[in-house]
Amino acid sequence: MFRILKVDSTFKIKNARKIVDTRNRIIHGYHGVSEETIWSIAIRDLPELESEIDDLLEGARQ
């Protein structure tokens, strides 16, 4: 996703920069991301992200 942000700054995923930053913290173990934080993101944010991705895919099919 980070590369697409460099190519197209209008990419239609809300919080794309935060998603990339969170991925980096998880992958590299910065600041010891807690299980509670990961679970909170999964419950709170993933449904909205799924909807945004579905919209992007539907637009690509048209």
PyRosetta script that sets phi, psi and omega in degrees:
from pyrosetta import init, pose_from_sequence

init()
pose = pose_from_sequence("MFRILKVDSTFKIKNARKIVDTRNRIIHGYHGVSEETIWSIAIRDLPELESEIDDLLEGARQ")
pose.set_psi(1, -34.5)
pose.set_omega(1, -178.9)
pose.set_phi(2, -59.5)
pose.set_psi(2, -41.4)
pose.set_omega(2, -179.8)
pose.set_phi(3, -64.2)
pose.set_psi(3, -38.6)
pose.set_omega(3, 178.9)
pose.set_phi(4, -65.3)
pose.set_psi(4, -31.6)
pose.set_omega(4, 178.4)
pose.set_phi(5, -66.4)
pose.set_psi(5, -32.7)
pose.set_omega(5, 176.7)
pose.set_phi(6, -69.8)
pose.set_psi(6, -37.0)
pose.set_omega(6, -177.1)
pose.set_phi(7, -79.9)
pose.set_psi(7, -42.3)
pose.set_omega(7, -175.5)
pose.set_phi(8, -135.6)
pose.set_psi(8, 97.7)
pose.set_omega(8, -177.1)
pose.set_phi(9, -70.9)
pose.set_psi(9, -9.5)
pose.set_omega(9, 178.4)
pose.set_phi(10, -96.6)
pose.set_psi(10, 12.3)
pose.set_omega(10, 179.6)
pose.set_phi(11, -48.4)
pose.set_psi(11, 131.7)
pose.set_omega(11, -168.0)
pose.set_phi(12, -88.5)
pose.set_psi(12, 45.1)
pose.set_omega(12, 172.9)
pose.set_phi(13, -117.0)
pose.set_psi(13, 113.7)
pose.set_omega(13, 178.7)
pose.set_phi(14, -61.7)
pose.set_psi(14, 138.9)
pose.set_omega(14, 177.5)
pose.set_phi(15, 64.6)
pose.set_psi(15, 26.9)
pose.set_omega(15, -178.7)
pose.set_phi(16, -56.8)
pose.set_psi(16, -42.7)
pose.set_omega(16, 179.9)
pose.set_phi(17, -62.0)
pose.set_psi(17, -41.6)
pose.set_omega(17, 178.9)
pose.set_phi(18, -65.3)
pose.set_psi(18, -36.7)
pose.set_omega(18, 178.9)
pose.set_phi(19, -62.3)
pose.set_psi(19, -46.2)
pose.set_omega(19, 179.1)
pose.set_phi(20, -63.0)
pose.set_psi(20, -45.0)
pose.set_omega(20, -179.8)
pose.set_phi(21, -62.4)
pose.set_psi(21, -41.6)
pose.set_omega(21, 179.2)
pose.set_phi(22, -65.1)
pose.set_psi(22, -42.3)
pose.set_omega(22, 176.1)
pose.set_phi(23, -56.5)
pose.set_psi(23, -45.3)
pose.set_omega(23, -179.6)
pose.set_phi(24, -63.2)
pose.set_psi(24, -40.8)
pose.set_omega(24, 178.5)
pose.set_phi(25, -63.8)
pose.set_psi(25, -41.3)
pose.set_omega(25, -179.2)
pose.set_phi(26, -67.6)
pose.set_psi(26, -49.7)
pose.set_omega(26, -175.9)
pose.set_phi(27, -63.4)
pose.set_psi(27, -41.3)
pose.set_omega(27, -175.0)
pose.set_phi(28, -95.4)
pose.set_psi(28, -1.8)
pose.set_omega(28, 175.7)
pose.set_phi(29, 71.8)
pose.set_psi(29, 21.3)
pose.set_omega(29, 179.6)
pose.set_phi(30, -64.3)
pose.set_psi(30, 134.3)
pose.set_omega(30, 173.1)
pose.set_phi(31, 58.3)
pose.set_psi(31, 19.7)
pose.set_omega(31, 176.0)
pose.set_phi(32, 49.5)
pose.set_psi(32, 70.1)
pose.set_omega(32, -179.2)
pose.set_phi(33, -59.7)
pose.set_psi(33, 127.9)
pose.set_omega(33, -175.9)
pose.set_phi(34, -82.0)
pose.set_psi(34, 157.7)
pose.set_omega(34, 176.3)
pose.set_phi(35, -62.0)
pose.set_psi(35, -34.8)
pose.set_omega(35, 179.3)
pose.set_phi(36, -63.5)
pose.set_psi(36, -38.5)
pose.set_omega(36, 178.6)
pose.set_phi(37, -65.3)
pose.set_psi(37, -45.8)
pose.set_omega(37, 179.7)
pose.set_phi(38, -61.7)
pose.set_psi(38, -45.4)
pose.set_omega(38, 179.8)
pose.set_phi(39, -62.8)
pose.set_psi(39, -41.7)
pose.set_omega(39, 178.7)
pose.set_phi(40, -60.6)
pose.set_psi(40, -43.7)
pose.set_omega(40, 177.6)
pose.set_phi(41, -62.3)
pose.set_psi(41, -44.2)
pose.set_omega(41, -178.5)
pose.set_phi(42, -61.7)
pose.set_psi(42, -42.9)
pose.set_omega(42, -177.3)
pose.set_phi(43, -75.7)
pose.set_psi(43, -43.9)
pose.set_omega(43, -172.8)
pose.set_phi(44, -83.5)
pose.set_psi(44, -42.6)
pose.set_omega(44, -167.2)
pose.set_phi(45, -105.5)
pose.set_psi(45, -29.3)
pose.set_omega(45, -176.0)
pose.set_phi(46, -63.8)
pose.set_psi(46, -37.7)
pose.set_omega(46, 177.9)
pose.set_phi(47, -60.0)
pose.set_psi(47, -40.6)
pose.set_omega(47, 178.2)
pose.set_phi(48, -67.0)
pose.set_psi(48, -41.7)
pose.set_omega(48, 178.1)
pose.set_phi(49, -62.2)
pose.set_psi(49, -41.7)
pose.set_omega(49, 178.2)
pose.set_phi(50, -59.3)
pose.set_psi(50, -43.4)
pose.set_omega(50, 178.9)
pose.set_phi(51, -63.1)
pose.set_psi(51, -42.6)
pose.set_omega(51, 178.6)
pose.set_phi(52, -63.3)
pose.set_psi(52, -41.0)
pose.set_omega(52, 179.2)
pose.set_phi(53, -66.9)
pose.set_psi(53, -41.6)
pose.set_omega(53, 176.6)
pose.set_phi(54, -58.3)
pose.set_psi(54, -43.2)
pose.set_omega(54, 178.6)
pose.set_phi(55, -62.1)
pose.set_psi(55, -43.2)
pose.set_omega(55, 178.3)
pose.set_phi(56, -62.7)
pose.set_psi(56, -44.0)
pose.set_omega(56, 179.7)
pose.set_phi(57, -65.8)
pose.set_psi(57, -39.6)
pose.set_omega(57, 178.0)
pose.set_phi(58, -63.6)
pose.set_psi(58, -41.1)
pose.set_omega(58, 177.2)
pose.set_phi(59, -64.3)
pose.set_psi(59, -34.4)
pose.set_omega(59, 179.8)
pose.set_phi(60, -71.8)
pose.set_psi(60, -27.8)
pose.set_omega(60, -179.6)
pose.set_phi(61, -76.2)
pose.set_psi(61, -21.6)
pose.set_omega(61, -176.0)
pose.set_phi(62, -81.4)
pose.dump_pdb("model.pdb")
